Amino acid sequence: MSLTEIQTRIDKACAEAGRARGSVELIAVSKVQPDERVAAVLAEGHRLFGENRVQEAAGKWPRFRKDYPDARVHLIGPLQSNKARQAMELFEAIHSLDRPKLATTLARLAQEMGACPDLFIQVNTGEEEQKAGVLPAEADAFVAEVRALDLPLKGLMCIPPVDEEPSLHFALLAKIAERNGLSGLSMGMSGDFERAIALGATHVRVGSAIFGDRVTGH
């Protein structure tokens, strides 16, 4: 599916939800995609990408940004505290803030560096043991904690369980965001982004539908 087709579907979903065109940002998930596929999407004019790992992004984006200085990259995968400094230098936003220790580290580095990427708190809406993110019951307290550290908190992010109706999780995330006065909602992927937009998503993360299936062996 082409980038244009995805964008058309996003615009249609916005119109159906009574939302302004352009109110949803498309994050093209470029993790483990070969350079030529990423270069092709950049050449088409797209400028917002998502990466899962700091190391992979570090090996890829400084090169691409030489030709495309306006390219923006968001970290959508887990962040280890020891990679925080590198992440803050590489990314315009981090969608996976999920624990107090990481928040404290980012706050310290932000003071030192004089800048900080936009932050989204990852909420484990399905309360899955193997998944990162704060539990829904602890989300309000963590939002307050992050704000007390004077960090640029923009919103919340979730990855619904694969075997459950995602709309229930999107609605839960939207509710937590609303009561905390947060406007950013990073939710919805290739298979369900229209449903996410209907429930208020501001950032949708689409990978395989744009780039084709991921290349194994990376």
C-alpha positions in Angstrom: 0.0 0.0 0.0 1.4 3.4 -0.9 2.0 6.3 1.4 -0.6 8.3 -0.5 -3.2 5.6 0.1 -2.5 5.5 3.9 -2.7 9.3 4.1 -6.0 9.2 2.2 -7.4 6.7 4.7 -6.2 8.9 7.6 -7.9 12.0 6.0 -11.1 10.0 5.5 -11.0 8.7 9.1 -10.5 12.3 10.4 -13.5 13.5 8.3 -15.7 10.7 9.5 -14.8 11.6 13.1 -15.5 15.3 12.5 -11.8 16.1 13.0 -9.7 18.6 11.1 -7.6 17.4 8.3 -4.0 17.3 9.5 -4.9 16.7 13.1 -3.3 13.2 13.0 0.4 12.7 12.4 1.5 9.6 10.5 4.6 8.0 12.0 6.2 5.8 9.4 7.7 3.0 11.4 11.1 2.4 9.7 12.6 0.0 12.3 14.5 -2.9 10.6 13.7 -1.6 7.2 16.4 -1.5 4.6 17.8 1.9 3.8 16.5 1.9 0.2 12.9 1.6 1.5 13.4 4.4 4.0 15.0 6.6 1.3 12.1 6.0 -1.1 9.6 7.2 1.6 11.7 10.2 2.3 11.9 10.9 -1.5 8.1 10.8 -1.6 8.1 13.7 0.9 7.3 12.0 4.2 9.2 13.4 7.1 8.1 11.7 10.3 9.5 8.3 11.2 9.5 5.9 14.2 12.3 3.7 15.4 12.3 1.0 18.1 15.9 1.0 19.1 18.4 3.8 19.9 21.3 2.0 18.4 19.6 1.3 15.1 18.4 4.9 14.8 21.9 6.1 15.6 23.3 4.1 12.7 20.7 5.3 10.2 19.4 8.8 10.8 22.5 11.0 11.0 23.2 9.9 7.4 19.6 10.5 6.2 19.5 13.9 7.9 22.4 15.1 5.8 20.1 15.0 2.8 16.8 15.6 4.7 17.6 18.0 7.6 13.8 18.4 8.2 13.3 14.7 8.9 11.9 14.0 12.4 12.3 10.7 14.2 10.4 9.5 17.2 11.4 6.7 19.6 8.5 4.3 19.9 10.3 1.3 21.5 11.6 0.8 25.1 14.3 3.1 26.4 17.0 2.0 28.8 18.2 4.7 31.2 21.8 4.2 30.0 20.8 5.1 26.4 18.8 8.2 27.5 21.4 10.8 26.6 21.9 9.4 23.1 18.1 9.2 22.7 17.7 12.8 23.6 20.2 13.8 21.0 18.6 11.7 18.3 14.8 12.0 18.7 12.3 14.8 18.5 9.9 12.7 20.7 10.0 9.7 23.0 6.8 7.6 23.2 7.9 5.1 25.8 8.4 6.9 29.1 7.3 4.1 31.5 9.0 4.4 34.9 10.1 7.0 37.5 13.8 6.1 37.1 13.7 7.0 33.4 11.8 10.2 34.1 14.4 11.3 36.7 17.2 10.5 34.3 15.6 12.5 31.5 14.9 15.5 33.8 18.6 15.5 34.9 19.8 15.4 31.3 17.3 18.0 30.2 18.8 20.4 32.8 22.3 19.6 31.6 21.5 19.8 27.9 19.0 22.7 28.0 16.5 20.8 25.8 14.3 17.7 25.9 12.3 15.8 23.3 8.5 15.7 23.6 7.4 12.9 25.9 4.6 10.4 25.9 3.9 8.1 28.8 3.4 4.5 27.8 0.3 3.0 29.5 0.0 -0.8 29.7 -3.8 -0.7 29.1 -4.0 -4.5 28.9 -2.1 -4.9 32.1 0.1 -7.5 30.4 3.0 -8.8 32.4 5.4 -9.0 29.5 4.7 -5.4 28.3 6.2 -2.1 29.4 4.2 0.8 30.5 2.5 2.1 33.7 -0.7 0.4 34.8 -3.9 2.4 34.2 -4.5 2.7 37.9 -1.0 4.3 38.4 -1.1 6.6 35.3 -2.5 9.7 37.0 0.2 9.6 39.7 2.9 9.1 37.2 1.6 12.0 35.0 1.8 14.3 38.1 5.4 13.0 38.9 6.6 13.7 35.3 5.0 17.2 35.4 6.7 17.9 38.8 10.0 17.2 37.1 9.2 20.0 34.6 9.4 17.6 31.6 7.6 18.4 28.3 4.8 15.8 28.6 2.7 15.8 25.5 0.5 12.8 25.9 0.1 9.0 26.3 0.9 6.0 24.2 -0.5 2.4 24.3 0.0 -0.9 22.4 -3.2 -2.9 22.9 -3.0 -6.7 23.5 -3.1 -8.5 20.1 -6.1 -10.7 21.0 -8.4 -8.0 22.3 -10.6 -5.3 20.6 -8.2 -2.4 20.3 -11.0 0.2 20.6 -11.5 -0.6 24.2 -7.9 0.2 24.9 -7.9 3.4 22.8 -11.0 4.6 24.7 -9.3 3.9 28.0 -6.2 5.8 27.0 -8.2 8.7 25.8 -10.1 8.8 29.1 -6.9 8.9 31.1 -5.4 11.6 28.9 -8.6 13.7 29.1 -8.8 13.7 32.9 -5.1 14.7 33.0 -5.4 17.5 30.4 -3.2 15.8 27.9 -3.9 16.3 24.2 -1.4 13.8 22.6 -2.6 10.2 22.0 -0.1 7.9 20.3 -2.2 4.9 19.4 -3.2 2.9 16.4 -1.1 0.8 14.0 -1.4 -0.6 10.5 -4.4 -2.8 11.3 -6.5 -0.5 13.5 -5.4 3.2 12.9 -8.9 4.2 11.7 -10.5 3.0 14.9 -7.8 4.9 16.9 -8.5 8.1 15.0 -12.2 7.8 15.7 -11.2 7.7 19.4 -8.9 10.7 19.3 -5.4 9.5 18.2 -3.0 12.3 17.3 -0.2 10.0 16.2 -0.6 6.7 14.4 2.3 4.3 13.9 2.2 2.5 10.5 5.0 0.3 9.4 4.3 -2.7 7.2 1.5 -1.1 5.3 3.9 1.6 4.1 7.2 -0.3 3.7 6.1 -3.8 3.1 6.9 -6.7 5.5 9.9 -6.3 7.7 13.1 -7.8 6.5 14.3 -10.6 8.7 17.9 -11.2 9.6 18.3 -7.7 11.1 
